[in-house]
Amino acid sequence: MADQPVDFNLHHEQHRQYQKHSKQRTDAFRQQKQAIQQQMQTSSESHERALAKEIAELKQLTKRHASK
């Protein structure tokens, strides 16, 4: 069985397509990561505001109860 000649043009084109596909997937994952980080930040800030509000309410209740 004779060795077939290597088609470097085809090889390079396949390699370019693979690199393009890999870059697209990397970019998509990077965007997903940023979206998740933003969601986590927003959620964290929301929880912090809720806790601050609850603490303020508890302080007010404590003051009212202590003054009775």
Predicted model as a PDB file, atoms N, CA, C, CB and O in Angstrom, pLDDT in the B-factor column:
MODEL        1                                                                  
ATOM      1  N   MET A   1       0.834  -1.169   0.000  1.00 50.00           N  
ATOM      2  CA  MET A   1       0.000   0.000   0.000  1.00 50.00           C  
ATOM      3  C   MET A   1       0.884   1.240   0.000  1.00 50.00           C  
ATOM      4  CB  MET A   1      -0.951  -0.006   1.205  1.00 50.00           C  
ATOM      5  O   MET A   1       1.725   1.413   0.882  1.00 50.00           O  
ATOM      6  N   ALA A   2       0.693   2.082  -0.972  1.00 60.00           N  
ATOM      7  CA  ALA A   2       1.523   3.270  -1.125  1.00 60.00           C  
ATOM      8  C   ALA A   2       1.016   4.379  -0.213  1.00 60.00           C  
ATOM      9  CB  ALA A   2       1.540   3.742  -2.592  1.00 60.00           C  
ATOM     10  O   ALA A   2      -0.188   4.540  -0.011  1.00 60.00           O  
ATOM     11  N   ASP A   3       1.958   5.138   0.331  1.00 78.00           N  
ATOM     12  CA  ASP A   3       1.577   6.286   1.163  1.00 78.00           C  
ATOM     13  C   ASP A   3       0.936   7.354   0.295  1.00 78.00           C  
ATOM     14  CB  ASP A   3       2.807   6.864   1.913  1.00 78.00           C  
ATOM     15  O   ASP A   3       1.413   7.661  -0.797  1.00 78.00           O  
ATOM     16  N   GLN A   4      -0.144   7.909   0.796  1.00 82.00           N  
ATOM     17  CA  GLN A   4      -0.816   8.992   0.084  1.00 82.00           C  
ATOM     18  C   GLN A   4      -0.085  10.296   0.381  1.00 82.00           C  
ATOM     19  CB  GLN A   4      -2.321   9.088   0.491  1.00 82.00           C  
ATOM     20  O   GLN A   4       0.366  10.505   1.507  1.00 82.00           O  
ATOM     21  N   PRO A   5       0.040  11.175  -0.607  1.00 83.00           N  
ATOM     22  CA  PRO A   5       0.685  12.460  -0.330  1.00 83.00           C  
ATOM     23  C   PRO A   5      -0.170  13.274   0.653  1.00 83.00           C  
ATOM     24  CB  PRO A   5       0.909  13.257  -1.650  1.00 83.00           C  
ATOM     25  O   PRO A   5      -1.399  13.201   0.634  1.00 83.00           O  
ATOM     26  N   VAL A   6       0.486  14.025   1.481  1.00 84.00           N  
ATOM     27  CA  VAL A   6      -0.205  14.837   2.482  1.00 84.00           C  
ATOM     28  C   VAL A   6      -0.675  16.126   1.831  1.00 84.00           C  
ATOM     29  CB  VAL A   6       0.717  15.137   3.699  1.00 84.00           C  
ATOM     30  O   VAL A   6       0.095  16.838   1.187  1.00 84.00           O  
ATOM     31  N   ASP A   7      -1.955  16.407   2.014  1.00 90.00           N  
ATOM     32  CA  ASP A   7      -2.525  17.643   1.470  1.00 90.00           C  
ATOM     33  C   ASP A   7      -2.421  18.708   2.562  1.00 90.00           C  
ATOM     34  CB  ASP A   7      -4.030  17.439   0.998  1.00 90.00           C  
ATOM     35  O   ASP A   7      -3.282  18.814   3.436  1.00 90.00           O  
ATOM     36  N   PHE A   8      -1.341  19.494   2.489  1.00 93.00           N  
ATOM     37  CA  PHE A   8      -1.107  20.494   3.532  1.00 93.00           C  
ATOM     38  C   PHE A   8      -2.158  21.591   3.527  1.00 93.00           C  
ATOM     39  CB  PHE A   8       0.264  21.107   3.366  1.00 93.00           C  
ATOM     40  O   PHE A   8      -2.512  22.116   4.583  1.00 93.00           O  
ATOM     41  N   ASN A   9      -2.657  21.940   2.359  1.00 93.00           N  
ATOM     42  CA  ASN A   9      -3.702  22.956   2.296  1.00 93.00           C  
ATOM     43  C   ASN A   9      -4.947  22.495   3.056  1.00 93.00           C  
ATOM     44  CB  ASN A   9      -4.055  23.274   0.831  1.00 93.00           C  
ATOM     45  O   ASN A   9      -5.543  23.254   3.821  1.00 93.00           O  
ATOM     46  N   LEU A  10      -5.321  21.245   2.830  1.00 94.00           N  
ATOM     47  CA  LEU A  10      -6.470  20.686   3.539  1.00 94.00           C  
ATOM     48  C   LEU A  10      -6.189  20.633   5.038  1.00 94.00           C  
ATOM     49  CB  LEU A  10      -6.809  19.277   3.005  1.00 94.00           C  
ATOM     50  O   LEU A  10      -7.041  20.991   5.851  1.00 94.00           O  
ATOM     51  N   HIS A  11      -5.003  20.191   5.389  1.00 94.00           N  
ATOM     52  CA  HIS A  11      -4.622  20.114   6.799  1.00 94.00           C  
ATOM     53  C   HIS A  11      -4.692  21.496   7.454  1.00 94.00           C  
ATOM     54  CB  HIS A  11      -3.202  19.525   6.942  1.00 94.00           C  
ATOM     55  O   HIS A  11      -5.242  21.633   8.547  1.00 94.00           O  
ATOM     56  N   HIS A  12      -4.146  22.505   6.804  1.00 96.00           N  
ATOM     57  CA  HIS A  12      -4.157  23.858   7.360  1.00 96.00           C  
ATOM     58  C   HIS A  12      -5.582  24.406   7.463  1.00 96.00           C  
ATOM     59  CB  HIS A  12      -3.296  24.792   6.499  1.00 96.00           C  
ATOM     60  O   HIS A  12      -5.920  25.079   8.437  1.00 96.00           O  
ATOM     61  N   GLU A  13      -6.407  24.125   6.474  1.00 96.00           N  
ATOM     62  CA  GLU A  13      -7.802  24.586   6.506  1.00 96.00           C  
ATOM     63  C   GLU A  13      -8.552  23.923   7.672  1.00 96.00           C  
ATOM     64  CB  GLU A  13      -8.516  24.272   5.154  1.00 96.00           C  
ATOM     65  O   GLU A  13      -9.304  24.584   8.388  1.00 96.00           O  
ATOM     66  N   GLN A  14      -8.342  22.630   7.852  1.00 96.00           N  
ATOM     67  CA  GLN A  14      -8.976  21.925   8.975  1.00 96.00           C  
ATOM     68  C   GLN A  14      -8.498  22.508  10.304  1.00 96.00           C  
ATOM     69  CB  GLN A  14      -8.666  20.405   8.912  1.00 96.00           C  
ATOM     70  O   GLN A  14      -9.279  22.687  11.239  1.00 96.00           O  
ATOM     71  N   HIS A  15      -7.211  22.797  10.365  1.00 97.00           N  
ATOM     72  CA  HIS A  15      -6.646  23.369  11.585  1.00 97.00           C  
ATOM     73  C   HIS A  15      -7.243  24.754  11.854  1.00 97.00           C  
ATOM     74  CB  HIS A  15      -5.107  23.458  11.476  1.00 97.00           C  
ATOM     75  O   HIS A  15      -7.591  25.065  12.993  1.00 97.00           O  
ATOM     76  N   ARG A  16      -7.363  25.582  10.819  1.00 98.00           N  
ATOM     77  CA  ARG A  16      -7.987  26.900  10.982  1.00 98.00           C  
ATOM     78  C   ARG A  16      -9.431  26.777  11.448  1.00 98.00           C  
ATOM     79  CB  ARG A  16      -7.929  27.684   9.668  1.00 98.00           C  
ATOM     80  O   ARG A  16      -9.876  27.534  12.311  1.00 98.00           O  
ATOM     81  N   GLN A  17     -10.160  25.829  10.881  1.00 98.00           N  
ATOM     82  CA  GLN A  17     -11.555  25.627  11.287  1.00 98.00           C  
ATOM     83  C   GLN A  17     -11.638  25.194  12.753  1.00 98.00           C  
ATOM     84  CB  GLN A  17     -12.233  24.574  10.383  1.00 98.00           C  
ATOM     85  O   GLN A  17     -12.510  25.645  13.496  1.00 98.00           O  
ATOM     86  N   TYR A  18     -10.724  24.320  13.153  1.00 98.00           N  
ATOM     87  CA  TYR A  18     -10.684  23.876  14.549  1.00 98.00           C  
ATOM     88  C   TYR A  18     -10.381  25.054  15.476  1.00 98.00           C  
ATOM     89  CB  TYR A  18      -9.627  22.763  14.734  1.00 98.00           C  
ATOM     90  O   TYR A  18     -11.019  25.209  16.517  1.00 98.00           O  
ATOM     91  N   GLN A  19      -9.410  25.877  15.098  1.00 98.00           N  
ATOM     92  CA  GLN A  19      -9.071  27.044  15.918  1.00 98.00           C  
ATOM     93  C   GLN A  19     -10.250  28.015  16.008  1.00 98.00           C  
ATOM     94  CB  GLN A  19      -7.838  27.764  15.342  1.00 98.00           C  
ATOM     95  O   GLN A  19     -10.530  28.564  17.073  1.00 98.00           O  
ATOM     96  N   LYS A  20     -10.936  28.220  14.884  1.00 98.00           N  
ATOM     97  CA  LYS A  20     -12.092  29.115  14.860  1.00 98.00           C  
ATOM     98  C   LYS A  20     -13.187  28.582  15.791  1.00 98.00           C  
ATOM     99  CB  LYS A  20     -12.635  29.269  13.412  1.00 98.00           C  
ATOM    100  O   LYS A  20     -13.765  29.331  16.578  1.00 98.00           O  
ATOM    101  N   HIS A  21     -13.457  27.291  15.691  1.00 98.00           N  
ATOM    102  CA  HIS A  21     -14.467  26.665  16.534  1.00 98.00           C  
ATOM    103  C   HIS A  21     -14.070  26.762  18.014  1.00 98.00           C  
ATOM    104  CB  HIS A  21     -14.668  25.192  16.126  1.00 98.00           C  
ATOM    105  O   HIS A  21     -14.902  27.074  18.865  1.00 98.00           O  
ATOM    106  N   SER A  22     -12.817  26.496  18.306  1.00 98.00           N  
ATOM    107  CA  SER A  22     -12.335  26.581  19.698  1.00 98.00           C  
ATOM    108  C   SER A  22     -12.461  28.002  20.230  1.00 98.00           C  
ATOM    109  CB  SER A  22     -10.866  26.114  19.796  1.00 98.00           C  
ATOM    110  O   SER A  22     -12.856  28.191  21.381  1.00 98.00           O  
ATOM    111  N   LYS A  23     -12.139  28.995  19.428  1.00 98.00           N  
ATOM    112  CA  LYS A  23     -12.250  30.391  19.851  1.00 98.00           C  
ATOM    113  C   LYS A  23     -13.707  30.754  20.115  1.00 98.00           C  
ATOM    114  CB  LYS A  23     -11.651  31.328  18.786  1.00 98.00           C  
ATOM    115  O   LYS A  23     -14.014  31.439  21.091  1.00 98.00           O  
ATOM    116  N   GLN A  24     -14.602  30.296  19.245  1.00 98.00           N  
ATOM    117  CA  GLN A  24     -16.032  30.575  19.446  1.00 98.00           C  
ATOM    118  C   GLN A  24     -16.525  29.974  20.757  1.00 98.00           C  
ATOM    119  CB  GLN A  24     -16.862  30.025  18.271  1.00 98.00           C  
ATOM    120  O   GLN A  24     -17.257  30.623  21.505  1.00 98.00           O  
ATOM    121  N   ARG A  25     -16.128  28.743  21.035  1.00 98.00           N  
ATOM    122  CA  ARG A  25     -16.548  28.086  22.282  1.00 98.00           C  
ATOM    123  C   ARG A  25     -15.952  28.796  23.501  1.00 98.00           C  
ATOM    124  CB  ARG A  25     -16.127  26.598  22.278  1.00 98.00           C  
ATOM    125  O   ARG A  25     -16.628  28.975  24.514  1.00 98.00           O  
ATOM    126  N   THR A  26     -14.697  29.193  23.395  1.00 98.00           N  
ATOM    127  CA  THR A  26     -14.047  29.917  24.489  1.00 98.00           C  
ATOM    128  C   THR A  26     -14.759  31.232  24.746  1.00 98.00           C  
ATOM    129  CB  THR A  26     -12.563  30.168  24.173  1.00 98.00           C  
ATOM    130  O   THR A  26     -15.012  31.590  25.897  1.00 98.00           O  
ATOM    131  N   ASP A  27     -15.083  31.952  23.685  1.00 98.00           N  
ATOM    132  CA  ASP A  27     -15.803  33.220  23.830  1.00 98.00           C  
ATOM    133  C   ASP A  27     -17.187  33.005  24.454  1.00 98.00           C  
ATOM    134  CB  ASP A  27     -15.944  33.913  22.462  1.00 98.00           C  
ATOM    135  O   ASP A  27     -17.617  33.781  25.307  1.00 98.00           O  
ATOM    136  N   ALA A  28     -17.869  31.956  24.024  1.00 98.00           N  
ATOM    137  CA  ALA A  28     -19.201  31.657  24.573  1.00 98.00           C  
ATOM    138  C   ALA A  28     -19.094  31.343  26.063  1.00 98.00           C  
ATOM    139  CB  ALA A  28     -19.856  30.467  23.818  1.00 98.00           C  
ATOM    140  O   ALA A  28     -19.902  31.831  26.853  1.00 98.00           O  
ATOM    141  N   PHE A  29     -18.109  30.535  26.459  1.00 98.00           N  
ATOM    142  CA  PHE A  29     -17.926  30.215  27.875  1.00 98.00           C  
ATOM    143  C   PHE A  29     -17.564  31.462  28.676  1.00 98.00           C  
ATOM    144  CB  PHE A  29     -16.839  29.145  28.046  1.00 98.00           C  
ATOM    145  O   PHE A  29     -18.028  31.634  29.803  1.00 98.00           O  
ATOM    146  N   ARG A  30     -16.745  32.322  28.104  1.00 98.00           N  
ATOM    147  CA  ARG A  30     -16.356  33.556  28.780  1.00 98.00           C  
ATOM    148  C   ARG A  30     -17.588  34.446  29.012  1.00 98.00           C  
ATOM    149  CB  ARG A  30     -15.286  34.313  27.951  1.00 98.00           C  
ATOM    150  O   ARG A  30     -17.739  35.036  30.081  1.00 98.00           O  
ATOM    151  N   GLN A  31     -18.456  34.536  28.009  1.00 98.00           N  
ATOM    152  CA  GLN A  31     -19.681  35.326  28.154  1.00 98.00           C  
ATOM    153  C   GLN A  31     -20.602  34.726  29.216  1.00 98.00           C  
ATOM    154  CB  GLN A  31     -20.419  35.419  26.812  1.00 98.00           C  
ATOM    155  O   GLN A  31     -21.201  35.454  30.008  1.00 98.00           O  
ATOM    156  N   GLN A  32     -20.710  33.399  29.228  1.00 98.00           N  
ATOM    157  CA  GLN A  32     -21.529  32.737  30.250  1.00 98.00           C  
ATOM    158  C   GLN A  32     -20.969  33.004  31.643  1.00 98.00           C  
ATOM    159  CB  GLN A  32     -21.601  31.218  29.989  1.00 98.00           C  
ATOM    160  O   GLN A  32     -21.720  33.261  32.584  1.00 98.00           O  
ATOM    161  N   LYS A  33     -19.655  32.942  31.766  1.00 98.00           N  
ATOM    162  CA  LYS A  33     -19.008  33.198  33.045  1.00 98.00           C  
ATOM    163  C   LYS A  33     -19.313  34.616  33.522  1.00 98.00           C  
ATOM    164  CB  LYS A  33     -17.490  32.984  32.934  1.00 98.00           C  
ATOM    165  O   LYS A  33     -19.640  34.831  34.689  1.00 98.00           O  
ATOM    166  N   GLN A  34     -19.204  35.575  32.610  1.00 98.00           N  
ATOM    167  CA  GLN A  34     -19.481  36.968  32.981  1.00 98.00           C  
ATOM    168  C   GLN A  34     -20.935  37.151  33.388  1.00 98.00           C  
ATOM    169  CB  GLN A  34     -19.143  37.909  31.822  1.00 98.00           C  
ATOM    170  O   GLN A  34     -21.226  37.881  34.335  1.00 98.00           O  
ATOM    171  N   ALA A  35     -21.850  36.495  32.680  1.00 98.00           N  
ATOM    172  CA  ALA A  35     -23.272  36.595  33.015  1.00 98.00           C  
ATOM    173  C   ALA A  35     -23.536  36.003  34.395  1.00 98.00           C  
ATOM    174  CB  ALA A  35     -24.134  35.880  31.953  1.00 98.00           C  
ATOM    175  O   ALA A  35     -24.292  36.572  35.182  1.00 98.00           O  
ATOM    176  N   ILE A  36     -22.924  34.875  34.687  1.00 98.00           N  
ATOM    177  CA  ILE A  36     -23.098  34.236  35.998  1.00 98.00           C  
ATOM    178  C   ILE A  36     -22.516  35.109  37.096  1.00 98.00           C  
ATOM    179  CB  ILE A  36     -22.436  32.846  36.022  1.00 98.00           C  
ATOM    180  O   ILE A  36     -23.124  35.265  38.154  1.00 98.00           O  
ATOM    181  N   GLN A  37     -21.336  35.681  36.850  1.00 97.00           N  
ATOM    182  CA  GLN A  37     -20.735  36.563  37.853  1.00 97.00           C  
ATOM    183  C   GLN A  37     -21.623  37.778  38.118  1.00 97.00           C  
ATOM    184  CB  GLN A  37     -19.341  37.019  37.397  1.00 97.00           C  
ATOM    185  O   GLN A  37     -21.767  38.206  39.263  1.00 97.00           O  
ATOM    186  N   GLN A  38     -22.213  38.328  37.068  1.00 97.00           N  
ATOM    187  CA  GLN A  38     -23.099  39.480  37.223  1.00 97.00           C  
ATOM    188  C   GLN A  38     -24.343  39.094  38.026  1.00 97.00           C  
ATOM    189  CB  GLN A  38     -23.503  40.040  35.843  1.00 97.00           C  
ATOM    190  O   GLN A  38     -24.784  39.845  38.896  1.00 97.00           O  
ATOM    191  N   GLN A  39     -24.901  37.922  37.729  1.00 97.00           N  
ATOM    192  CA  GLN A  39     -26.071  37.440  38.473  1.00 97.00           C  
ATOM    193  C   GLN A  39     -25.729  37.246  39.947  1.00 97.00           C  
ATOM    194  CB  GLN A  39     -26.589  36.118  37.871  1.00 97.00           C  
ATOM    195  O   GLN A  39     -26.515  37.598  40.827  1.00 97.00           O  
ATOM    196  N   MET A  40     -24.556  36.684  40.205  1.00 97.00           N  
ATOM    197  CA  MET A  40     -24.133  36.460  41.592  1.00 97.00           C  
ATOM    198  C   MET A  40     -23.947  37.794  42.312  1.00 97.00           C  
ATOM    199  CB  MET A  40     -22.821  35.639  41.638  1.00 97.00           C  
ATOM    200  O   MET A  40     -24.341  37.934  43.470  1.00 97.00           O  
ATOM    201  N   GLN A  41     -23.353  38.767  41.638  1.00 97.00           N  
ATOM    202  CA  GLN A  41     -23.132  40.084  42.232  1.00 97.00           C  
ATOM    203  C   GLN A  41     -24.470  40.740  42.557  1.00 97.00           C  
ATOM    204  CB  GLN A  41     -22.307  40.982  41.282  1.00 97.00           C  
ATOM    205  O   GLN A  41     -24.656  41.277  43.649  1.00 97.00           O  
ATOM    206  N   THR A  42     -25.395  40.693  41.607  1.00 97.00           N  
ATOM    207  CA  THR A  42     -26.716  41.291  41.803  1.00 97.00           C  
ATOM    208  C   THR A  42     -27.444  40.607  42.955  1.00 97.00           C  
ATOM    209  CB  THR A  42     -27.553  41.196  40.511  1.00 97.00           C  
ATOM    210  O   THR A  42     -28.055  41.269  43.795  1.00 97.00           O  
ATOM    211  N   SER A  43     -27.373  39.296  42.988  1.00 97.00           N  
ATOM    212  CA  SER A  43     -28.030  38.536  44.055  1.00 97.00           C  
ATOM    213  C   SER A  43     -27.413  38.861  45.410  1.00 97.00           C  
ATOM    214  CB  SER A  43     -27.934  37.027  43.781  1.00 97.00           C  
ATOM    215  O   SER A  43     -28.126  39.026  46.400  1.00 97.00           O  
ATOM    216  N   SER A  44     -26.105  38.952  45.448  1.00 97.00           N  
ATOM    217  CA  SER A  44     -25.398  39.265  46.685  1.00 97.00           C  
ATOM    218  C   SER A  44     -25.800  40.648  47.190  1.00 97.00           C  
ATOM    219  CB  SER A  44     -23.874  39.193  46.472  1.00 97.00           C  
ATOM    220  O   SER A  44     -26.065  40.830  48.378  1.00 97.00           O  
ATOM    221  N   GLU A  45     -25.843  41.618  46.282  1.00 96.00           N  
ATOM    222  CA  GLU A  45     -26.223  42.977  46.673  1.00 96.00           C  
ATOM    223  C   GLU A  45     -27.667  43.014  47.178  1.00 96.00           C  
ATOM    224  CB  GLU A  45     -26.050  43.945  45.486  1.00 96.00           C  
ATOM    225  O   GLU A  45     -27.981  43.729  48.129  1.00 96.00           O  
ATOM    226  N   SER A  46     -28.529  42.247  46.541  1.00 96.00           N  
ATOM    227  CA  SER A  46     -29.934  42.186  46.945  1.00 96.00           C  
ATOM    228  C   SER A  46     -30.056  41.600  48.349  1.00 96.00           C  
ATOM    229  CB  SER A  46     -30.753  41.347  45.941  1.00 96.00           C  
ATOM    230  O   SER A  46     -30.811  42.106  49.179  1.00 96.00           O  
ATOM    231  N   HIS A  47     -29.308  40.534  48.604  1.00 97.00           N  
ATOM    232  CA  HIS A  47     -29.328  39.916  49.934  1.00 97.00           C  
ATOM    233  C   HIS A  47     -28.784  40.870  50.996  1.00 97.00           C  
ATOM    234  CB  HIS A  47     -28.512  38.614  49.930  1.00 97.00           C  
ATOM    235  O   HIS A  47     -29.313  40.945  52.105  1.00 97.00           O  
ATOM    236  N   GLU A  48     -27.726  41.592  50.647  1.00 97.00           N  
ATOM    237  CA  GLU A  48     -27.144  42.552  51.591  1.00 97.00           C  
ATOM    238  C   GLU A  48     -28.149  43.644  51.945  1.00 97.00           C  
ATOM    239  CB  GLU A  48     -25.867  43.181  51.003  1.00 97.00           C  
ATOM    240  O   GLU A  48     -28.270  44.028  53.108  1.00 97.00           O  
ATOM    241  N   ARG A  49     -28.873  44.144  50.937  1.00 96.00           N  
ATOM    242  CA  ARG A  49     -29.899  45.172  51.203  1.00 96.00           C  
ATOM    243  C   ARG A  49     -31.009  44.613  52.087  1.00 96.00           C  
ATOM    244  CB  ARG A  49     -30.497  45.702  49.878  1.00 96.00           C  
ATOM    245  O   ARG A  49     -31.467  45.284  53.011  1.00 96.00           O  
ATOM    246  N   ALA A  50     -31.441  43.390  51.806  1.00 96.00           N  
ATOM    247  CA  ALA A  50     -32.504  42.769  52.608  1.00 96.00           C  
ATOM    248  C   ALA A  50     -32.050  42.584  54.056  1.00 96.00           C  
ATOM    249  CB  ALA A  50     -32.916  41.408  52.002  1.00 96.00           C  
ATOM    250  O   ALA A  50     -32.813  42.837  54.988  1.00 96.00           O  
ATOM    251  N   LEU A  51     -30.812  42.145  54.236  1.00 97.00           N  
ATOM    252  CA  LEU A  51     -30.291  41.963  55.598  1.00 97.00           C  
ATOM    253  C   LEU A  51     -30.161  43.297  56.316  1.00 97.00           C  
ATOM    254  CB  LEU A  51     -28.931  41.252  55.565  1.00 97.00           C  
ATOM    255  O   LEU A  51     -30.486  43.397  57.499  1.00 97.00           O  
ATOM    256  N   ALA A  52     -29.697  44.306  55.625  1.00 97.00           N  
ATOM    257  CA  ALA A  52     -29.561  45.630  56.240  1.00 97.00           C  
ATOM    258  C   ALA A  52     -30.930  46.154  56.670  1.00 97.00           C  
ATOM    259  CB  ALA A  52     -28.887  46.625  55.258  1.00 97.00           C  
ATOM    260  O   ALA A  52     -31.069  46.738  57.744  1.00 97.00           O  
ATOM    261  N   LYS A  53     -31.931  45.943  55.831  1.00 97.00           N  
ATOM    262  CA  LYS A  53     -33.293  46.378  56.162  1.00 97.00           C  
ATOM    263  C   LYS A  53     -33.809  45.621  57.385  1.00 97.00           C  
ATOM    264  CB  LYS A  53     -34.244  46.163  54.957  1.00 97.00           C  
ATOM    265  O   LYS A  53     -34.396  46.217  58.287  1.00 97.00           O  
ATOM    266  N   GLU A  54     -33.589  44.316  57.410  1.00 97.00           N  
ATOM    267  CA  GLU A  54     -34.044  43.497  58.538  1.00 97.00           C  
ATOM    268  C   GLU A  54     -33.335  43.904  59.830  1.00 97.00           C  
ATOM    269  CB  GLU A  54     -33.801  42.003  58.249  1.00 97.00           C  
ATOM    270  O   GLU A  54     -33.962  43.962  60.888  1.00 97.00           O  
ATOM    271  N   ILE A  55     -32.049  44.182  59.751  1.00 96.00           N  
ATOM    272  CA  ILE A  55     -31.294  44.619  60.936  1.00 96.00           C  
ATOM    273  C   ILE A  55     -31.843  45.941  61.444  1.00 96.00           C  
ATOM    274  CB  ILE A  55     -29.785  44.754  60.613  1.00 96.00           C  
ATOM    275  O   ILE A  55     -32.025  46.121  62.648  1.00 96.00           O  
ATOM    276  N   ALA A  56     -32.110  46.872  60.523  1.00 96.00           N  
ATOM    277  CA  ALA A  56     -32.667  48.169  60.927  1.00 96.00           C  
ATOM    278  C   ALA A  56     -34.021  47.989  61.601  1.00 96.00           C  
ATOM    279  CB  ALA A  56     -32.804  49.101  59.710  1.00 96.00           C  
ATOM    280  O   ALA A  56     -34.300  48.640  62.608  1.00 96.00           O  
ATOM    281  N   GLU A  57     -34.865  47.113  61.058  1.00 96.00           N  
ATOM    282  CA  GLU A  57     -36.172  46.854  61.661  1.00 96.00           C  
ATOM    283  C   GLU A  57     -36.024  46.240  63.044  1.00 96.00           C  
ATOM    284  CB  GLU A  57     -37.002  45.934  60.765  1.00 96.00           C  
ATOM    285  O   GLU A  57     -36.748  46.607  63.969  1.00 96.00           O  
ATOM    286  N   LEU A  58     -35.096  45.313  63.189  1.00 95.00           N  
ATOM    287  CA  LEU A  58     -34.879  44.688  64.503  1.00 95.00           C  
ATOM    288  C   LEU A  58     -34.364  45.697  65.524  1.00 95.00           C  
ATOM    289  CB  LEU A  58     -33.890  43.521  64.383  1.00 95.00           C  
ATOM    290  O   LEU A  58     -34.744  45.655  66.694  1.00 95.00           O  
ATOM    291  N   LYS A  59     -33.501  46.602  65.078  1.00 94.00           N  
ATOM    292  CA  LYS A  59     -33.009  47.647  65.984  1.00 94.00           C  
ATOM    293  C   LYS A  59     -34.156  48.523  66.460  1.00 94.00           C  
ATOM    294  CB  LYS A  59     -31.936  48.509  65.291  1.00 94.00           C  
ATOM    295  O   LYS A  59     -34.227  48.874  67.638  1.00 94.00           O  
ATOM    296  N   GLN A  60     -35.056  48.878  65.544  1.00 94.00           N  
ATOM    297  CA  GLN A  60     -36.210  49.703  65.915  1.00 94.00           C  
ATOM    298  C   GLN A  60     -37.107  48.967  66.916  1.00 94.00           C  
ATOM    299  CB  GLN A  60     -37.020  50.090  64.660  1.00 94.00           C  
ATOM    300  O   GLN A  60     -37.571  49.551  67.895  1.00 94.00           O  
ATOM    301  N   LEU A  61     -37.340  47.696  66.658  1.00 93.00           N  
ATOM    302  CA  LEU A  61     -38.156  46.909  67.580  1.00 93.00           C  
ATOM    303  C   LEU A  61     -37.495  46.809  68.950  1.00 93.00           C  
ATOM    304  CB  LEU A  61     -38.404  45.509  67.013  1.00 93.00           C  
ATOM    305  O   LEU A  61     -38.161  46.896  69.982  1.00 93.00           O  
ATOM    306  N   THR A  62     -36.194  46.629  68.945  1.00 92.00           N  
ATOM    307  CA  THR A  62     -35.453  46.533  70.209  1.00 92.00           C  
ATOM    308  C   THR A  62     -35.551  47.844  70.984  1.00 92.00           C  
ATOM    309  CB  THR A  62     -33.969  46.175  69.948  1.00 92.00           C  
ATOM    310  O   THR A  62     -35.758  47.831  72.197  1.00 92.00           O  
ATOM    311  N   LYS A  63     -35.404  48.974  70.298  1.00 88.00           N  
ATOM    312  CA  LYS A  63     -35.527  50.286  70.950  1.00 88.00           C  
ATOM    313  C   LYS A  63     -36.910  50.471  71.538  1.00 88.00           C  
ATOM    314  CB  LYS A  63     -35.228  51.414  69.958  1.00 88.00           C  
ATOM    315  O   LYS A  63     -37.052  50.927  72.673  1.00 88.00           O  
ATOM    316  N   ARG A  64     -37.939  50.116  70.763  1.00 85.00           N  
ATOM    317  CA  ARG A  64     -39.319  50.248  71.258  1.00 85.00           C  
ATOM    318  C   ARG A  64     -39.549  49.377  72.465  1.00 85.00           C  
ATOM    319  CB  ARG A  64     -40.323  49.890  70.168  1.00 85.00           C  
ATOM    320  O   ARG A  64     -40.158  49.810  73.443  1.00 85.00           O  
ATOM    321  N   HIS A  65     -39.067  48.153  72.407  1.00 84.00           N  
ATOM    322  CA  HIS A  65     -39.275  47.207  73.510  1.00 84.00           C  
ATOM    323  C   HIS A  65     -38.491  47.638  74.758  1.00 84.00           C  
ATOM    324  CB  HIS A  65     -38.853  45.781  73.083  1.00 84.00           C  
ATOM    325  O   HIS A  65     -38.975  47.512  75.882  1.00 84.00           O  
ATOM    326  N   ALA A  66     -37.298  48.138  74.543  1.00 81.00           N  
ATOM    327  CA  ALA A  66     -36.472  48.554  75.670  1.00 81.00           C  
ATOM    328  C   ALA A  66     -37.017  49.794  76.352  1.00 81.00           C  
ATOM    329  CB  ALA A  66     -35.058  48.807  75.212  1.00 81.00           C  
ATOM    330  O   ALA A  66     -36.807  49.976  77.552  1.00 81.00           O  
ATOM    331  N   SER A  67     -37.709  50.643  75.622  1.00 75.00           N  
ATOM    332  CA  SER A  67     -38.221  51.887  76.214  1.00 75.00           C  
ATOM    333  C   SER A  67     -39.527  51.668  76.980  1.00 75.00           C  
ATOM    334  CB  SER A  67     -38.438  52.933  75.124  1.00 75.00           C  
ATOM    335  O   SER A  67     -40.002  52.588  77.645  1.00 75.00           O  
ATOM    336  N   LYS A  68     -40.116  50.476  76.902  1.00 65.00           N  
ATOM    337  CA  LYS A  68     -41.381  50.217  77.616  1.00 65.00           C  
ATOM    338  C   LYS A  68     -41.158  49.954  79.066  1.00 65.00           C  
ATOM    339  CB  LYS A  68     -42.109  49.050  77.010  1.00 65.00           C  
ATOM    340  O   LYS A  68     -42.115  49.719  79.805  1.00 65.00           O  
TER     341      LYS A  68                                                      
ENDMDL                                                                          
END                                                                             
